[in-house]
Amino acid sequence: MVKTCMKCKNGKLITEFYKDKSRKDGFQNYCKTCKTAQNKKYYQDNIAKRLTNNEKYYAKNRNQILIQQKEYNQLTQNKLHKAIYDKEYNSLNKEKITIERRKYRRLHKIEIVAAKKRYYKSANGEASKSKGHCKRRALKQEAPCEDFKPIEVFKRDRYICQRCGAKTRPDYKNPNHSLYPNLDHIVPLSKGGMHSMQNTQCLCHLCNTRKWNTGVGDQLRLFG
């Protein structure tokens, strides 16, 4: 069966037309080639309009969209599919992603700085900052390094100084207060100690300052 395209006026096989149930013959009036060209032109001519509409829709339905995305991402099958897709996309679009990220950071510099400040003032931010600081110290000393957060050691030791027995106070805003909890390496990193849960303890700021990097008498704690 042959049908004439209303756009290019050429007679083509019916298989060269997209299906359309609203038409009498069940196919669109434009052939696939003309329809694709028309859609592409419309897409290019209305990029700004489409982005504006998308932004308005997202602003209006933000909470619903986030809930749907969270539910979708929690499914194991979708997690695997997304991980594979992201890996392939990132490997093929490294330069594009880098340019877009730089552009975004340049346009939203104030918001990014404010968000970072809010995060590092939160409990998770403080823990992350402390973890990063300790890990950098260990790597600088070329010491073996385990992945853990200082707060895990503080909770294990119940925030009690392991030298003087005083109860430390993590709620003090001044980190130089004598009772502020410090993460101490039983065998100092400079003496060949590991950055590990076993080789760390909770000390008050005063005891940690007095101990410095001597580690005198503390090695026995590793075997106790």
PASE-624938 format. One line per field, with one value per residue: z, x, y of N, C-alpha, C in turn. Coordinates in pm, whole numbers, plus 50000, padded with zeros to 5 digits. Example, Ala and Ser with C-alpha at 12.3 -4.5 7.8 and 13.67 -1.06 7.14 Angstrom:
BEGIN
nc3 = c(50780, 50708)
nc1 = c(51319, 51285)
nc2 = c(49431, 49775)
cac3 = c(50780, 50714)
cac1 = c(51230, 51367)
cac2 = c(49550, 49894)
cc3 = c(50780, 50787)
cc1 = c(51320, 51290)
cc2 = c(49670, 50003)
***
This chain:
BEGIN
nc3 = c(50000, 49912, 50017, 50001, 50111, 50290, 50329, 50185, 49948, 49823, 49709, 49923, 50080, 50310, 50544, 50590, 50740, 51055, 51301, 51364, 51540, 51525, 51262, 50953, 50795, 50978, 50997, 51015, 50837, 50755, 50639, 50798, 50779, 50721, 50944, 51154, 51096, 51127, 51401, 51511, 51431, 51565, 51826, 51847, 51802, 52026, 52265, 52482, 52571, 52650, 52860, 53042, 53101, 53215, 53445, 53583, 53627, 53786, 54010, 54108, 54163, 54323, 54572, 54532, 54308, 54414, 54605, 54439, 54290, 54497, 54578, 54342, 54313, 54528, 54466, 54396, 54135, 53982, 54092, 54006, 53730, 53701, 53798, 53604, 53375, 53450, 53473, 53209, 53076, 53203, 53130, 52856, 52835, 52962, 52926, 52869, 53107, 53291, 53202, 53239, 53517, 53608, 53507, 53648, 53913, 53895, 53846, 54071, 54298, 54548, 54671, 54693, 54868, 55097, 55148, 55204, 55441, 55611, 55613, 55731, 55983, 56089, 56259, 56108, 55925, 56091, 56183, 55941, 55863, 56071, 56037, 55783, 55839, 56021, 55858, 55656, 55802, 55869, 55616, 55538, 55704, 55599, 55710, 55785, 55716, 55838, 55757, 55930, 56159, 56390, 56586, 56630, 56787, 57011, 57105, 57162, 57377, 57548, 57569, 57765, 57904, 57849, 58000, 58226, 58313, 58306, 58213, 57890, 57692, 57417, 57330, 57371, 57224, 57186, 57064, 57195, 57459, 57781, 57833, 57594, 57359, 57214, 56942, 56994, 56902, 57019, 56986, 56847, 56518, 56410, 56525, 56402, 56435, 56365, 56188, 56318, 56462, 56682, 56758, 56853, 57082, 57316, 57436, 57666, 57577, 57725, 57831, 57591, 57485, 57674, 57649, 57387, 57136, 57255, 57361, 57585, 57799, 57700, 57516, 57628, 57632, 57390, 57415, 57622)
nc1 = c(50085, 50055, 50118, 50071, 50289, 50203, 50378, 50632, 50524, 50568, 50512, 50498, 50572, 50337, 50456, 50643, 50533, 50429, 50217, 49875, 49596, 49381, 49341, 49179, 49296, 49471, 49731, 49980, 49982, 50226, 50537, 50786, 51043, 50995, 50842, 51019, 51213, 51052, 50987, 51243, 51312, 51116, 51190, 51443, 51369, 51223, 51361, 51424, 51166, 51074, 51253, 51186, 50920, 50966, 51111, 50916, 50725, 50872, 50924, 50667, 50587, 50781, 50820, 50665, 50795, 51050, 50984, 50889, 51124, 51290, 51155, 51174, 51454, 51514, 51455, 51612, 51666, 51642, 51847, 52078, 52047, 52058, 52317, 52477, 52401, 52478, 52755, 52833, 52743, 52893, 53153, 53149, 53095, 53277, 53411, 53196, 53045, 53227, 53247, 52981, 52956, 53145, 53031, 52790, 52884, 53000, 52780, 52625, 52770, 52748, 52526, 52628, 52847, 52711, 52552, 52751, 52856, 52633, 52612, 52856, 52822, 52636, 52564, 52640, 52811, 53015, 53119, 53208, 53400, 53585, 53662, 53784, 53999, 54154, 54215, 54368, 54593, 54696, 54757, 54948, 55155, 55210, 55090, 54927, 54578, 54250, 53899, 53697, 53491, 53573, 53376, 53277, 53472, 53460, 53202, 53234, 53416, 53255, 53269, 53453, 53755, 54044, 54270, 54260, 54004, 53795, 53473, 53415, 53305, 53129, 52959, 53061, 53137, 53384, 53669, 53908, 53865, 53931, 53794, 53705, 53639, 53902, 54047, 54279, 54584, 54699, 54953, 55150, 55113, 55347, 55527, 55500, 55249, 54914, 54630, 54363, 54071, 54146, 54386, 54324, 54186, 53967, 54043, 54052, 54090, 54294, 54451, 54532, 54688, 54894, 55002, 55097, 55311, 55423, 55327, 55380, 55354, 55105, 55096, 55031, 54756, 54676, 54690, 54530)
nc2 = c(49880, 50219, 50553, 50907, 51155, 51444, 51648, 51631, 51548, 51307, 50973, 50699, 50382, 50240, 50164, 50355, 50550, 50687, 50532, 50627, 50637, 50806, 50875, 50787, 50586, 50494, 50592, 50855, 51176, 51279, 51153, 50939, 51051, 51326, 51391, 51349, 51546, 51773, 51758, 51784, 52044, 52192, 52133, 52258, 52525, 52588, 52567, 52746, 52811, 52560, 52496, 52696, 52626, 52376, 52447, 52593, 52394, 52216, 52375, 52405, 52143, 52028, 51883, 51649, 51540, 51484, 51288, 51083, 51030, 50938, 50704, 50559, 50531, 50370, 50109, 49804, 49707, 49938, 50090, 49953, 49979, 50259, 50309, 50183, 50328, 50592, 50559, 50497, 50728, 50932, 50859, 50906, 51173, 51349, 51601, 51771, 51750, 51856, 52123, 52208, 52183, 52369, 52602, 52604, 52629, 52881, 53045, 53003, 53065, 53202, 53076, 52814, 52844, 52930, 52704, 52513, 52620, 52594, 52316, 52229, 52326, 52160, 51844, 51617, 51740, 51839, 51596, 51485, 51675, 51651, 51384, 51397, 51569, 51415, 51199, 51316, 51395, 51143, 51036, 51217, 51151, 50911, 50687, 50373, 50356, 50352, 50358, 50553, 50745, 51005, 51042, 50790, 50669, 50836, 50776, 50507, 50523, 50652, 50929, 50986, 51093, 50913, 50931, 51107, 51059, 51236, 51369, 51453, 51739, 51766, 51964, 52211, 52521, 52625, 52484, 52476, 52449, 52307, 52069, 51978, 51719, 51529, 51349, 51108, 50954, 50656, 50527, 50757, 50903, 51002, 50834, 50598, 50490, 50355, 50488, 50403, 50242, 50089, 50203, 50452, 50694, 50860, 51174, 51447, 51793, 51916, 51701, 51586, 51786, 51799, 51543, 51539, 51424, 51205, 50956, 50809, 50535, 50464, 50260, 50017, 50010, 49912, 49643, 49587)
cac3 = c(50000, 49898, 50067, 49965, 50225, 50274, 50343, 50070, 49831, 49760, 49742, 49995, 50140, 50434, 50656, 50608, 50816, 51193, 51324, 51428, 51546, 51498, 51117, 50895, 50752, 51091, 50987, 51007, 50702, 50722, 50646, 50913, 50755, 50736, 51082, 51237, 51068, 51187, 51547, 51543, 51415, 51676, 51948, 51845, 51807, 52152, 52380, 52592, 52620, 52719, 52986, 53132, 53145, 53304, 53572, 53650, 53671, 53895, 54128, 54157, 54205, 54370, 54675, 54471, 54222, 54500, 54664, 54332, 54261, 54609, 54570, 54224, 54336, 54635, 54409, 54362, 53990, 53932, 54137, 53916, 53597, 53709, 53813, 53473, 53285, 53492, 53443, 53064, 53038, 53252, 53052, 52722, 52838, 53066, 52901, 52881, 53249, 53356, 53163, 53304, 53661, 53627, 53480, 53760, 54031, 53872, 53855, 54202, 54395, 54680, 54728, 54726, 54988, 55209, 55175, 55269, 55578, 55687, 55629, 55825, 56117, 56134, 56324, 56003, 55869, 56187, 56182, 55815, 55866, 56164, 55972, 55676, 55899, 56075, 55748, 55589, 55889, 55857, 55483, 55533, 55774, 55529, 55806, 55745, 55747, 55834, 55728, 56042, 56204, 56529, 56677, 56663, 56898, 57127, 57157, 57221, 57507, 57624, 57583, 57886, 57878, 57886, 58084, 58356, 58352, 58305, 58111, 57794, 57654, 57273, 57299, 57383, 57094, 57178, 57057, 57280, 57600, 57840, 57834, 57459, 57321, 57105, 56899, 57018, 56857, 57131, 56931, 56754, 56376, 56386, 56581, 56328, 56472, 56261, 56205, 56327, 56582, 56791, 56799, 56888, 57207, 57346, 57540, 57675, 57507, 57814, 57833, 57458, 57470, 57759, 57597, 57262, 57051, 57327, 57369, 57697, 57883, 57639, 57430, 57697, 57603, 57270, 57452, 57735)
cac1 = c(50000, 50134, 50051, 50142, 50323, 50149, 50487, 50724, 50442, 50618, 50439, 50585, 50505, 50266, 50547, 50726, 50454, 50400, 50077, 49792, 49462, 49278, 49324, 49097, 49381, 49553, 49868, 49993, 49989, 50366, 50622, 50875, 51153, 50944, 50796, 51140, 51270, 50962, 51004, 51375, 51306, 51035, 51271, 51546, 51307, 51150, 51444, 51406, 51029, 51063, 51326, 51106, 50806, 51017, 51145, 50790, 50662, 50953, 50902, 50531, 50569, 50913, 50811, 50613, 50900, 51155, 50933, 50888, 51263, 51341, 51093, 51230, 51594, 51528, 51441, 51744, 51679, 51663, 51980, 52175, 52029, 52106, 52462, 52535, 52376, 52561, 52895, 52851, 52724, 53007, 53273, 53135, 53069, 53361, 53435, 53067, 53009, 53319, 53207, 52852, 52979, 53213, 52933, 52695, 52952, 53021, 52651, 52563, 52880, 52701, 52442, 52712, 52923, 52616, 52514, 52864, 52863, 52525, 52642, 52966, 52776, 52549, 52633, 52704, 52919, 53125, 53180, 53277, 53518, 53681, 53712, 53874, 54120, 54234, 54264, 54475, 54711, 54750, 54816, 55068, 55259, 55220, 55051, 54810, 54459, 54118, 53791, 53603, 53471, 53613, 53262, 53263, 53565, 53407, 53088, 53288, 53477, 53150, 53313, 53533, 53898, 54106, 54388, 54222, 53872, 53695, 53369, 53434, 53182, 53133, 52870, 53131, 53163, 53528, 53743, 54027, 53826, 54006, 53713, 53658, 53694, 54000, 54084, 54422, 54644, 54772, 55088, 55139, 55140, 55488, 55606, 55468, 55117, 54812, 54505, 54264, 53987, 54220, 54497, 54275, 54111, 53911, 54111, 54012, 54187, 54407, 54538, 54589, 54794, 55006, 55063, 55162, 55334, 55512, 55267, 55442, 55266, 54976, 55102, 54969, 54613, 54654, 54685, 54440)
cac2 = c(50000, 50342, 50673, 51030, 51241, 51580, 51744, 51625, 51514, 51185, 50852, 50606, 50267, 50272, 50138, 50473, 50646, 50648, 50498, 50728, 50577, 50907, 50884, 50680, 50474, 50450, 50640, 51000, 51230, 51305, 51034, 50937, 51144, 51463, 51409, 51361, 51679, 51872, 51751, 51836, 52189, 52245, 52119, 52361, 52657, 52611, 52525, 52840, 52797, 52431, 52505, 52780, 52545, 52271, 52510, 52626, 52268, 52161, 52459, 52380, 52004, 51984, 51779, 51526, 51486, 51429, 51164, 50984, 50994, 50859, 50571, 50492, 50499, 50270, 49976, 49748, 49699, 50074, 50132, 49894, 50040, 50398, 50307, 50149, 50442, 50705, 50528, 50510, 50869, 51010, 50826, 50960, 51318, 51408, 51743, 51840, 51754, 51950, 52260, 52238, 52200, 52497, 52707, 52605, 52685, 53023, 53114, 52981, 53066, 53247, 52970, 52699, 52879, 52932, 52565, 52448, 52670, 52531, 52173, 52207, 52359, 52052, 51731, 51537, 51819, 51840, 51463, 51470, 51761, 51591, 51263, 51437, 51625, 51305, 51116, 51391, 51384, 51008, 51021, 51300, 51074, 50782, 50584, 50292, 50436, 50290, 50452, 50565, 50881, 51024, 51030, 50649, 50645, 50907, 50700, 50384, 50558, 50722, 51068, 50996, 51104, 50787, 50957, 51165, 51010, 51343, 51363, 51562, 51808, 51799, 52075, 52339, 52582, 52654, 52357, 52483, 52431, 52195, 51947, 51945, 51588, 51521, 51214, 51090, 50829, 50597, 50535, 50870, 50879, 51031, 50724, 50476, 50439, 50348, 50563, 50296, 50244, 50028, 50288, 50585, 50704, 50991, 51250, 51587, 51879, 51943, 51584, 51567, 51887, 51760, 51420, 51579, 51307, 51113, 50823, 50738, 50456, 50434, 50143, 49904, 50010, 49833, 49501, 49572)
cc3 = c(50000, 49946, 50034, 50090, 50197, 50283, 50219, 49941, 49757, 49803, 49805, 50050, 50275, 50556, 50684, 50684, 50958, 51209, 51397, 51425, 51514, 51348, 51065, 50855, 50862, 51088, 50974, 50861, 50657, 50731, 50764, 50899, 50778, 50880, 51177, 51220, 51133, 51339, 51590, 51535, 51530, 51807, 51957, 51861, 51942, 52275, 52501, 52655, 52702, 52855, 53088, 53188, 53242, 53442, 53652, 53706, 53791, 54023, 54191, 54216, 54265, 54470, 54618, 54384, 54305, 54564, 54561, 54297, 54371, 54605, 54454, 54251, 54443, 54582, 54358, 54212, 53931, 53973, 54042, 53777, 53596, 53720, 53680, 53376, 53320, 53455, 53293, 53021, 53081, 53171, 52912, 52719, 52945, 53048, 52920, 53028, 53323, 53327, 53234, 53453, 53691, 53607, 53595, 53884, 54017, 53891, 53994, 54314, 54535, 54748, 54772, 54854, 55111, 55248, 55246, 55415, 55665, 55715, 55736, 55968, 56174, 56194, 56221, 55943, 55961, 56187, 56055, 55811, 55955, 56104, 55865, 55730, 55950, 55963, 55674, 55669, 55873, 55722, 55470, 55599, 55709, 55622, 55750, 55797, 55732, 55811, 55844, 56082, 56351, 56628, 56716, 56781, 57025, 57191, 57222, 57361, 57594, 57658, 57713, 57848, 57931, 57968, 58222, 58402, 58352, 58190, 58017, 57750, 57507, 57236, 57319, 57244, 57075, 57177, 57143, 57429, 57654, 57838, 57697, 57415, 57202, 57071, 56910, 56965, 56970, 57098, 56825, 56610, 56344, 56439, 56512, 56361, 56355, 56292, 56201, 56455, 56703, 56846, 56834, 57016, 57223, 57459, 57547, 57613, 57593, 57815, 57698, 57434, 57551, 57705, 57474, 57176, 57119, 57329, 57485, 57779, 57820, 57553, 57493, 57667, 57480, 57301, 57564, 57694)
cc1 = c(50089, 50050, 50137, 50165, 50275, 50258, 50576, 50655, 50492, 50534, 50534, 50503, 50445, 50354, 50639, 50653, 50431, 50250, 50005, 49647, 49351, 49252, 49244, 49180, 49474, 49697, 49868, 50006, 50133, 50444, 50719, 50989, 51110, 50902, 50915, 51204, 51186, 50980, 51138, 51377, 51228, 51114, 51374, 51487, 51245, 51228, 51419, 51268, 51014, 51133, 51249, 50987, 50850, 51050, 51018, 50724, 50738, 50930, 50765, 50515, 50698, 50904, 50764, 50720, 51010, 51112, 50934, 51029, 51321, 51285, 51151, 51374, 51615, 51515, 51576, 51767, 51709, 51800, 52087, 52170, 52086, 52258, 52531, 52520, 52467, 52708, 52922, 52841, 52844, 53134, 53268, 53121, 53152, 53379, 53307, 53028, 53096, 53280, 53078, 52870, 53048, 53117, 52834, 52758, 52972, 52891, 52588, 52667, 52831, 52619, 52525, 52790, 52832, 52574, 52626, 52877, 52756, 52556, 52749, 52933, 52685, 52632, 52707, 52824, 53040, 53197, 53262, 53406, 53627, 53745, 53814, 54006, 54211, 54294, 54378, 54605, 54778, 54820, 54944, 55185, 55283, 55188, 54935, 54682, 54332, 54013, 53691, 53593, 53512, 53499, 53237, 53353, 53513, 53290, 53135, 53344, 53382, 53190, 53391, 53681, 53967, 54234, 54349, 54083, 53763, 53596, 53387, 53300, 53188, 53046, 52937, 53163, 53313, 53606, 53868, 53993, 53893, 53929, 53656, 53719, 53788, 54025, 54235, 54467, 54732, 54920, 55083, 55173, 55287, 55581, 55574, 55333, 55019, 54697, 54392, 54183, 54064, 54328, 54453, 54193, 54058, 53990, 54049, 54123, 54312, 54504, 54606, 54703, 54918, 55079, 55148, 55186, 55426, 55457, 55321, 55336, 55135, 54978, 55034, 54820, 54581, 54638, 54585, 54299)
cc2 = c(50125, 50460, 50795, 51116, 51383, 51686, 51746, 51585, 51389, 51065, 50751, 50490, 50305, 50252, 50256, 50583, 50592, 50621, 50611, 50678, 50676, 50924, 50765, 50560, 50424, 50498, 50792, 51045, 51261, 51174, 51046, 51039, 51289, 51492, 51427, 51498, 51788, 51876, 51812, 51988, 52253, 52242, 52230, 52501, 52690, 52565, 52614, 52825, 52669, 52434, 52586, 52701, 52436, 52327, 52544, 52500, 52210, 52241, 52432, 52241, 51943, 51868, 51645, 51460, 51420, 51297, 51052, 50936, 50905, 50717, 50491, 50445, 50392, 50127, 49926, 49746, 49836, 50128, 50082, 49959, 50182, 50401, 50279, 50267, 50560, 50682, 50547, 50657, 50954, 50984, 50888, 51112, 51389, 51558, 51824, 51856, 51854, 52095, 52299, 52262, 52333, 52613, 52719, 52668, 52835, 53102, 53106, 52982, 53101, 53139, 52850, 52724, 52876, 52790, 52489, 52491, 52605, 52385, 52151, 52252, 52251, 51940, 51646, 51610, 51823, 51707, 51440, 51551, 51702, 51465, 51297, 51491, 51514, 51220, 51185, 51384, 51248, 50989, 51102, 51228, 50938, 50665, 50502, 50357, 50354, 50398, 50451, 50712, 50893, 51005, 50884, 50612, 50712, 50831, 50570, 50410, 50637, 50867, 51090, 50998, 50980, 50805, 51007, 51121, 51115, 51322, 51482, 51619, 51847, 51918, 52211, 52393, 52609, 52522, 52357, 52473, 52305, 52064, 51912, 51812, 51596, 51375, 51201, 50955, 50775, 50588, 50643, 50832, 50902, 50923, 50591, 50417, 50440, 50444, 50460, 50311, 50192, 50121, 50430, 50580, 50846, 51054, 51389, 51672, 51903, 51825, 51560, 51665, 51848, 51636, 51451, 51454, 51206, 50972, 50743, 50666, 50415, 50308, 50023, 49895, 49926, 49686, 49477, 49544)
***
